[in-house]
Amino acid sequence: MELIDTHCHLTFKPLDSDIAAVLERSRAAGVTSWITVGTSLHDSQRTIEFAGRFDNMYATVGVHPHDAKDVTADMLAQLNQLAQNLNVVAIGETGLDFHYNFSKQPDQLRVFAAQLNLAQELNLPVVVHSRNAFDETMDILDRHGSAQKRVVFHCFSGSPEQAKQVLERGYYISFTGVVTFKNAEQTRRAAKLVPLDRLMIETDCPYMSPEPMRKQKVNEPALMVHTAKFLAELKGMDLIDFAAAVTATSTAFFALPSPRN
Ligand SMILES: [Zn+2]
């Protein structure tokens, strides 16, 4: 089994300082490639640095909606520069978070739109964070992302209706350990609808440990196997077949090269 953790934050504490052991446990569990996701300009410099240090690790560069308030034109130009690095496979995470509203909504909209334009200019896929802002996210994607079908809704926890809308646009849906949580019935119903050629999996570690490891406060890529097993069962598939399918989807979506052993 060669799974890809398509959304992890290996630059975050406490994973960063223990990275060799984290990757060793991950490989042993069958999670053999990683996309470590940038959340700010500074963090995006680090994701690139990490991806340069380890085989089968790739970076994304982006500014999380929480940090949108501080983003200047000069910072967007720097992000453009970073995005040219060969280990960068996507723009993000970017999007809208109207749950926390750590940044004002006009700032979130401005910085999301700028990153969608950047992705289009560089022909890179987009990793979207959307919380309590589904309609606004779809609207801005409709306006900026029409030519851009490589869009993934990460950590999807929406309804089956919302999943349908995402799929109708040609976009992708990625599930974290949230799908294993007791109270996530609507997310499970949504997951049943998503065909394997549009479905990806991720940890979003160090957050979101899946059941039955939810008590392990620090999530890590090795634990993604529990999410994979859970979804394989939900789909009535063998784990090996499920893993092969989602790995193929993720490899194509991010245009990853063949893994190095
Ligand atoms: Zn994330």
Boltz pocket constraint, residues with backbone or C-beta under 6 A from the ligand:
constraints:
  - pocket:
      binder: B
      contacts: [[A, 7], [A, 9], [A, 37], [A, 93], [A, 204]]
      max_distance: 6.0
